[in-house]
Amino acid sequence: MEGQIYRYLRRCEALYSNDAFPCVLPPTAIIASPYEFTFAAMPMWGFMTKVTGFNTIREIAAYIRCTLTGLAFLHNHRIVHRDIHEWNIMVNWYCHNDQLDSCTQRPHDHHLSSSVLYAFIDFDLALQLPPATSLKHCRRPADEALITVPTYHPFDICQGERHYNPFAFDVACLGNMFIFYFTEAITVVPILAVLLSRMTTNVIGDRFTAAEALTFFCEVEAQLSQNMLDTGVALKASYDPLDNPDLYWSRLTPESQLRLQLHRPLPLSWTNRALRWLMTTRPGRKVIPFVRRALCI
């Protein structure tokens, strides 16, 4: 499937256009071999793993906008990434020796510039579905969600579900990555809490699609003043808000919490709490999926 997706991306004119870049890194060439694999030649971009190195809202906003743009593009072409984490996001900057002073300071300056771009790579676990596939109602076997590293996985299949929506799963993975890194930014941009909540809500039918999340964020970003974009923020990565959304929601002032209360993450129902606990036990992992299959629930 990876080779098929790269060949498809190689044919996408939008990825090579001078217009707005859709933030998915395409191959520059695909080289065949006499064996059961091919080589994909990629542009020389750099890894963007030090997300906590961002110091301003401007840097965070560029990262969020680019990653949402890339995910929306992939989903529009019915490509599910299925392996979303910071190691699979590149930046349009490369230095052959990151120990040099120039390779430490200049990337920071680049992250602040209007020319900075981030793009998705690595489609070895990706899946491309038919063009008519619904982004809201797609269903795939739940076991497929287990093929990737679970760092930012939502709890979509933790209640013994038989199926899951891989597009909604992608969105929640990206939203969880934002929560992991950018919770502290909510104190400066309160509406960011709504984006995170709508990308990761346990009510999957209410979850933003990637395109909806991008539209929402672009509207938010357009309202940010230059002073706000240049506001400093000290990021602190933490997994705690992924398990307890109240932790990132608590970054809001009481006034903002009241104003945005309709978007507050819903508490987990006792039914789901019980199902999740049962799924952590050996008997539960056998019985709950069997019962759900038998009852078609």
CORJO-V217217 format. One record per pair of residues at least 4 apart in sequence whose C-alpha atoms are under 7 Angstrom apart, sorted by sequence separation. I is the first residue (numbers start at 1). J is the second residue. D is the distance in whole Angstrom. If there is no record, write none. Layout:
# CORJO-V217217
I | J | D
I | J | D
This chain:
# CORJO-V217217
1 | 5 | 6
2 | 6 | 6
3 | 7 | 6
4 | 8 | 6
5 | 9 | 6
6 | 10 | 6
7 | 11 | 7
8 | 12 | 7
13 | 17 | 6
33 | 37 | 6
56 | 60 | 7
57 | 61 | 6
58 | 62 | 6
59 | 63 | 6
60 | 64 | 6
61 | 65 | 6
62 | 66 | 6
63 | 67 | 6
64 | 68 | 6
65 | 69 | 6
66 | 70 | 6
67 | 71 | 6
68 | 72 | 6
69 | 73 | 6
70 | 74 | 6
71 | 75 | 6
72 | 76 | 6
73 | 77 | 6
74 | 78 | 6
75 | 79 | 5
84 | 88 | 7
99 | 103 | 7
100 | 104 | 7
101 | 105 | 6
102 | 106 | 6
103 | 107 | 6
105 | 109 | 7
106 | 110 | 6
107 | 111 | 6
108 | 112 | 7
109 | 113 | 7
129 | 133 | 7
134 | 138 | 5
157 | 161 | 5
165 | 169 | 6
166 | 170 | 6
167 | 171 | 6
168 | 172 | 6
169 | 173 | 6
170 | 174 | 6
171 | 175 | 6
172 | 176 | 6
173 | 177 | 6
174 | 178 | 6
175 | 179 | 6
176 | 180 | 6
177 | 181 | 6
178 | 182 | 5
179 | 183 | 5
185 | 189 | 6
186 | 190 | 5
191 | 195 | 7
192 | 196 | 6
193 | 197 | 6
194 | 198 | 6
195 | 199 | 6
196 | 200 | 6
197 | 201 | 6
203 | 207 | 7
208 | 212 | 6
209 | 213 | 6
210 | 214 | 6
211 | 215 | 6
212 | 216 | 6
213 | 217 | 6
214 | 218 | 6
215 | 219 | 6
216 | 220 | 6
217 | 221 | 6
218 | 222 | 6
219 | 223 | 7
220 | 224 | 7
224 | 228 | 6
225 | 229 | 6
226 | 230 | 6
227 | 231 | 6
240 | 244 | 6
241 | 245 | 5
245 | 249 | 6
246 | 250 | 6
252 | 256 | 6
253 | 257 | 6
254 | 258 | 6
255 | 259 | 6
256 | 260 | 6
257 | 261 | 6
260 | 264 | 7
268 | 272 | 7
269 | 273 | 6
270 | 274 | 6
271 | 275 | 6
272 | 276 | 6
273 | 277 | 6
274 | 278 | 6
275 | 279 | 6
276 | 280 | 7
280 | 284 | 7
281 | 285 | 6
282 | 286 | 7
283 | 287 | 6
284 | 288 | 5
285 | 289 | 7
286 | 290 | 7
287 | 291 | 6
288 | 292 | 6
289 | 293 | 6
290 | 294 | 6
291 | 295 | 6
292 | 296 | 6
293 | 297 | 7
33 | 38 | 6
54 | 59 | 6
74 | 79 | 5
75 | 80 | 6
98 | 103 | 5
111 | 116 | 6
133 | 138 | 6
208 | 213 | 6
224 | 229 | 6
252 | 257 | 6
268 | 273 | 7
279 | 284 | 5
280 | 285 | 7
292 | 297 | 5
15 | 21 | 6
32 | 38 | 5
54 | 60 | 7
74 | 80 | 7
97 | 103 | 7
98 | 104 | 6
110 | 116 | 6
186 | 192 | 6
201 | 207 | 6
241 | 247 | 5
278 | 284 | 5
279 | 285 | 5
15 | 22 | 6
31 | 38 | 6
32 | 39 | 6
157 | 164 | 7
186 | 193 | 6
200 | 207 | 7
241 | 248 | 6
30 | 38 | 7
31 | 39 | 5
95 | 103 | 6
156 | 164 | 7
199 | 207 | 5
30 | 39 | 6
31 | 40 | 6
198 | 207 | 5
199 | 208 | 5
30 | 40 | 5
198 | 208 | 6
15 | 26 | 7
29 | 40 | 6
30 | 41 | 6
29 | 41 | 5
27 | 40 | 6
28 | 41 | 6
27 | 41 | 5
28 | 42 | 6
93 | 107 | 7
27 | 42 | 5
28 | 43 | 6
142 | 157 | 6
154 | 169 | 7
10 | 26 | 6
26 | 42 | 7
27 | 43 | 7
9 | 26 | 6
10 | 27 | 6
179 | 196 | 7
154 | 172 | 6
195 | 213 | 7
142 | 161 | 7
154 | 173 | 6
142 | 162 | 5
153 | 173 | 5
245 | 265 | 7
6 | 27 | 7
141 | 162 | 6
142 | 163 | 4
152 | 173 | 5
175 | 196 | 6
141 | 163 | 5
142 | 164 | 5
140 | 163 | 5
141 | 164 | 6
92 | 116 | 6
139 | 163 | 6
140 | 164 | 6
152 | 176 | 6
175 | 199 | 5
176 | 200 | 7
92 | 117 | 6
139 | 164 | 5
140 | 165 | 6
152 | 177 | 6
175 | 200 | 6
91 | 117 | 6
92 | 118 | 7
139 | 165 | 5
140 | 166 | 7
91 | 118 | 4
138 | 165 | 5
172 | 199 | 5
90 | 118 | 5
91 | 119 | 6
137 | 165 | 7
171 | 199 | 6
172 | 200 | 5
89 | 118 | 6
90 | 119 | 5
89 | 119 | 5
90 | 120 | 6
89 | 120 | 5
88 | 120 | 6
89 | 121 | 6
135 | 167 | 6
88 | 121 | 5
88 | 122 | 6
168 | 204 | 7
49 | 86 | 6
48 | 86 | 7
49 | 87 | 6
171 | 209 | 7
48 | 87 | 7
168 | 207 | 7
171 | 210 | 6
47 | 87 | 7
48 | 89 | 6
168 | 209 | 7
47 | 89 | 7
48 | 90 | 5
81 | 123 | 6
83 | 125 | 7
23 | 66 | 6
47 | 90 | 5
48 | 91 | 6
82 | 125 | 6
23 | 67 | 7
46 | 90 | 6
47 | 91 | 6
81 | 125 | 7
82 | 126 | 6
45 | 90 | 6
46 | 91 | 5
81 | 126 | 4
23 | 69 | 6
24 | 70 | 5
45 | 91 | 6
46 | 92 | 6
80 | 126 | 5
81 | 127 | 7
22 | 69 | 6
23 | 70 | 4
45 | 92 | 5
46 | 93 | 5
79 | 126 | 7
80 | 127 | 5
22 | 70 | 6
45 | 93 | 5
46 | 94 | 5
79 | 127 | 6
80 | 128 | 6
185 | 233 | 6
45 | 94 | 5
70 | 119 | 6
79 | 128 | 4
44 | 94 | 7
70 | 120 | 6
78 | 128 | 6
79 | 129 | 6
22 | 73 | 6
66 | 117 | 7
67 | 118 | 7
78 | 129 | 5
184 | 235 | 6
59 | 111 | 6
66 | 118 | 6
67 | 119 | 7
78 | 130 | 7
184 | 236 | 7
59 | 112 | 6
66 | 119 | 7
78 | 131 | 6
182 | 235 | 6
58 | 112 | 7
77 | 131 | 7
181 | 235 | 7
63 | 118 | 7
181 | 236 | 6
181 | 237 | 5
193 | 249 | 6
180 | 237 | 5
181 | 238 | 7
180 | 238 | 5
180 | 239 | 6
179 | 241 | 7
180 | 242 | 7
190 | 252 | 6
179 | 242 | 7
187 | 251 | 6
201 | 265 | 6
83 | 148 | 6
183 | 248 | 6
186 | 251 | 6
187 | 252 | 6
82 | 148 | 7
176 | 242 | 6
186 | 252 | 7
197 | 263 | 7
197 | 264 | 7
197 | 265 | 6
194 | 263 | 6
80 | 166 | 7
80 | 167 | 6
82 | 170 | 6
81 | 170 | 7
84 | 173 | 6
84 | 174 | 6
75 | 167 | 7
85 | 177 | 7
25 | 119 | 6
23 | 118 | 6
24 | 119 | 5
25 | 120 | 6
23 | 119 | 4
24 | 120 | 5
25 | 121 | 6
23 | 120 | 6
24 | 121 | 7
159 | 272 | 6
159 | 275 | 5
159 | 276 | 5
158 | 276 | 6
160 | 279 | 7
159 | 279 | 7
2 | 123 | 5
158 | 279 | 7
2 | 124 | 5
2 | 126 | 7
1 | 127 | 7
162 | 289 | 7
160 | 288 | 6
161 | 289 | 7
52 | 181 | 7
160 | 289 | 5
162 | 293 | 7
72 | 210 | 5
71 | 210 | 6
72 | 211 | 5
68 | 210 | 6
69 | 214 | 6
68 | 214 | 5
65 | 214 | 7
58 | 229 | 5
57 | 229 | 5
58 | 230 | 6
56 | 229 | 7
57 | 230 | 6
56 | 230 | 6
57 | 231 | 6
56 | 231 | 6
57 | 232 | 7
56 | 232 | 4
57 | 233 | 7
55 | 232 | 6
56 | 233 | 6
55 | 233 | 5
55 | 234 | 6
52 | 235 | 6
52 | 236 | 7
52 | 237 | 7
